[in-house]
C-alpha cells in the first residue's frame, strides 16, 4: 500500500507527463477498468459458489435416495444353521484296487455279517464243490 507522500509524488509525475487536459480522462479510464475488473471477479466468484451449492445439493439428494432405498429394502434372510453330518465320505480308489479304509461303524447298525451284494456270486463262493474262479487279467499289466 502506498503512503500519502508516495501518492502525491505519483500524481505530480502523472500531471507533468500527461498534462492537465489529459489527466482527468486517464483517471476516468482507469476507474472504469478497475470497476469492470471488480465486476468480473464478483461474477466469477458468484458462479463458482453457485456450482459448489449445486454439487452439494445433488450430493444430499443422492444420499437421501440411497437412505430411502436402504430403508425400503428388507435385509436378506439369514439361512438356517447347517448341522454337522455324521457321514464321512470314503475316498475313491482307482479301478481294480480295493479300498483299505473301513466305513465308520454305526451304533445302530446290526453287528452281523453284511448281506451279499449279488446272490449268484454268494452261492458260488459258499459252494465248496465249485473251484475258485480266476481273477480277470489286467490288460495294462502286460504292457
PEZIJO-V908778 format. One record per run of one state. SS is the DSSP state (~ for helix, > for strand, _ for the rest). FROM is the first residue (numbers start at 0). TO is the last residue. If there is no record, write none. Layout:
ss = [SS,SS]
from = [FROM,FROM]
to = [TO,TO]
This chain:
ss = [_,~,_,~,_]
from = [0,3,72,118,126]
to = [2,71,117,125,142]
